[in-house]
Amino acid sequence: MHFEQSAILTVHNHVITRNPRISVTHDKHDKHRTWFLHINNVQEEDRGRYMCQINTVTAKTQYGFVKVVGPRNRKEGGLV
């Protein structure tokens, strides 16, 4: 879920958003079932806080923050 936009992106393996840049995967062999949210071709509007919630007997919530920076300027080695 993109927290600031209150936008649910995925539920389990299903992508809910109509944004084709969003996908979700998980490690089937990891006993902790680690999930990964993928955002391709990151845009400035993708920045912000994201929330992952697992609905078990006691809900578990994890937050992450995406910071978008510009591409590196090859001549100067800095950000554009």
C-alpha positions as CSV (number, residue, x, y, z in Angstrom):
1,M,0.0,0.0,0.0
2,H,1.3,3.5,-0.9
3,F,0.5,5.1,2.5
4,E,0.2,8.7,1.5
5,Q,-2.0,8.0,-1.5
6,S,-4.1,5.4,0.5
7,A,-3.6,3.1,-2.6
8,I,-3.8,-0.6,-2.2
9,L,-1.3,-2.0,-4.7
10,T,-1.4,-5.8,-4.2
11,V,-3.2,-8.5,-2.3
12,H,-1.3,-11.7,-2.0
13,N,0.1,-12.4,-5.5
14,H,-2.5,-10.3,-7.3
15,V,-1.7,-6.7,-8.4
16,I,-4.8,-4.5,-7.7
17,T,-3.5,-1.2,-9.0
18,R,-3.8,-0.6,-12.8
19,N,-0.3,0.7,-12.8
20,P,1.7,-1.8,-15.1
21,R,5.0,-0.8,-13.4
22,I,4.0,-2.5,-10.1
23,S,4.6,-6.2,-9.4
24,V,5.0,-8.4,-6.4
25,T,7.0,-11.6,-5.8
26,H,7.9,-13.7,-2.8
27,D,10.6,-16.2,-1.9
28,K,8.8,-19.5,-1.8
29,H,11.7,-21.2,-0.2
30,D,12.2,-18.7,2.6
31,K,10.5,-20.0,5.8
32,H,9.7,-16.4,6.7
33,R,8.0,-15.8,3.3
34,T,9.8,-12.6,2.3
35,W,7.7,-10.5,-0.1
36,F,9.1,-8.0,-2.5
37,L,7.3,-5.0,-4.1
38,H,8.8,-4.1,-7.5
39,I,8.4,-0.7,-9.1
40,N,9.7,-0.5,-12.6
41,N,10.7,2.8,-14.3
42,V,10.4,4.7,-10.9
43,Q,8.8,8.1,-11.1
44,E,8.9,11.1,-8.7
45,E,5.3,10.4,-7.6
46,D,6.4,6.9,-6.4
47,R,8.3,8.5,-3.5
48,G,6.9,8.1,0.0
49,R,6.0,5.6,2.6
50,Y,4.8,2.1,1.8
51,M,3.1,-0.3,4.1
52,C,3.0,-4.1,4.0
53,Q,0.5,-5.8,6.3
54,I,0.1,-9.5,7.0
55,N,-3.4,-10.4,8.3
56,T,-2.7,-13.2,10.7
57,V,-4.3,-13.7,14.2
58,T,-2.2,-10.7,15.2
59,A,-1.7,-8.4,12.2
60,K,1.9,-7.6,11.4
61,T,2.8,-4.4,9.7
62,Q,6.1,-3.2,8.1
63,Y,6.8,0.2,6.7
64,G,9.3,1.2,4.0
65,F,10.2,4.5,2.5
66,V,11.1,5.2,-1.2
67,K,13.2,8.2,-2.0
68,V,13.5,9.0,-5.7
69,V,16.7,10.7,-6.9
70,G,17.6,11.9,-10.3
71,P,20.0,10.0,-12.6
72,R,23.7,10.7,-12.2
73,N,25.2,13.3,-14.5
74,R,28.0,11.3,-16.2
75,K,30.2,14.3,-16.8
76,E,30.2,15.7,-13.2
77,G,29.3,12.6,-11.2
78,G,26.4,14.4,-9.5
79,L,22.7,14.3,-9.6
80,V,20.8,16.1,-12.3
